[in-house]
């Protein structure tokens, strides 16, 4: 993939479950088809918004196969392969390679509140997984509990051929992205915004070329990115301010449960079931989300009707 | 199991790897046989000291089967089944039940630095896993990042039949154990000390009846517990003070790598290989550990010679 490819809107696919807790495979395919119709530039699977922390290894493998096969090259697929063990992350990456997946996403090695890869261990893990030969997006997310200093990210970009993209979703993401892009130059081929797009406009101003939001409203987010990259920053900002109340509600009141609520409302999937210990989204919050999203009428709200 | 059973020394078995990173199944059996010869009162598998965070789901299942089958009832086996997903912890517990395993150990639901089960979610997860019908030891360890208040632990002990044992290895463990035992009374059937025994004597004074150390020197730790429980606290304290330099070195300089270094030196296993990103124990630290442990000549240092 060339530099020019890492642009636009590459949302995370949620993982639908049946009301009995099983993975809803048909629902998963419909989520993907809906996302293709949203004209996304890529689809990320098994991310935190996909509830990867509630899946077994076997379910991850099933979903990796199902999603890459069902997307069938219509858009690039980014598969999350994070694990504390480098060997396990490596094996997950090898499966993606075998299946023809286009990209990997990885957090640094972490487990629980205390096991945190050092800069050296993090570099080594990415270098090892890089040997598989699939483009890697580094995910700089608070869930890992690991601070990734910009000099480490630049070293990874320069010295590990496959490390090309960086999704920055730590606190004060824009400031970090700006330094990363300024100091990393051409080695930072894909600087990405994340976290539902709650910092999208500041991240675009800081140099982000891509966005990884949820799949709730990528049809509304993508023009913001493309207009900004096309030099029309005022139009971009106006659209961003227009959808910000919805993104804010998603990010602060719902988290990863929002997209499935909207996709269920829009007939994309049959259930917005949450696996324990995650409770269902509280009824009033759910209603608030649906009422708010109706003002915007995104594709996910109409797709299955 | 009756109340009287939750006494003595129930160490964690380390998970041996071959130099190529694979699980050393024959080595695992030898670890278990060595531990039986150490006259342990029980064996805990897949704990943090067993490097559970570096194992795949499939490897966990292989080790669960292998260990329970190889122990073959010689001592009770405690199998760790922690997972953020309640369904996955439940399925792991069901496997233990099918195999005839005697006990389960679980941390509260956690993932990474930020996903932390609330008291309600934690209670519900233990209640669900309790339905399997195997005795549960609650592991109160800093790795989860979750504070477990004493009233929650007592509620779990009173309302979830299978929750009987509590391994307290948070900061100031003894103070917590004392309140737990005093306020929980007979519902706290097995109050346990943990973390390599670094707080063992204070924990015994606080009411611990059992200890879950590593498998490095349980032959030296068990008499400390039994003497204390038998009313001979001075003898217990003298022995504790005698081995404390070694426990301190293990706990603060080596962590979960110590037992495999000693067991390799003692011919129990062939390799003390660490899976990436965990580095090998630094050579001088390794030598320091071996020199120190030679002063005590525990079974693990002689077993395979």
Interface residues (C-beta under 8 A of the other chain):
Chain A: X21 X53 X54 X55 X56 X57 X58 X84 X85 X86 X87 X88 X109 X110 X111 X112 X113 X114 X115 X117 X118 X121 X122 X124 X125 X128 X142 X143 X144 X145 X275 X276 X277 X279
Chain B: X21 X53 X54 X55 X56 X57 X58 X84 X85 X86 X87 X88 X109 X110 X111 X112 X113 X114 X115 X117 X118 X121 X122 X124 X125 X128 X142 X143 X144 X145 X275 X276 X277 X279
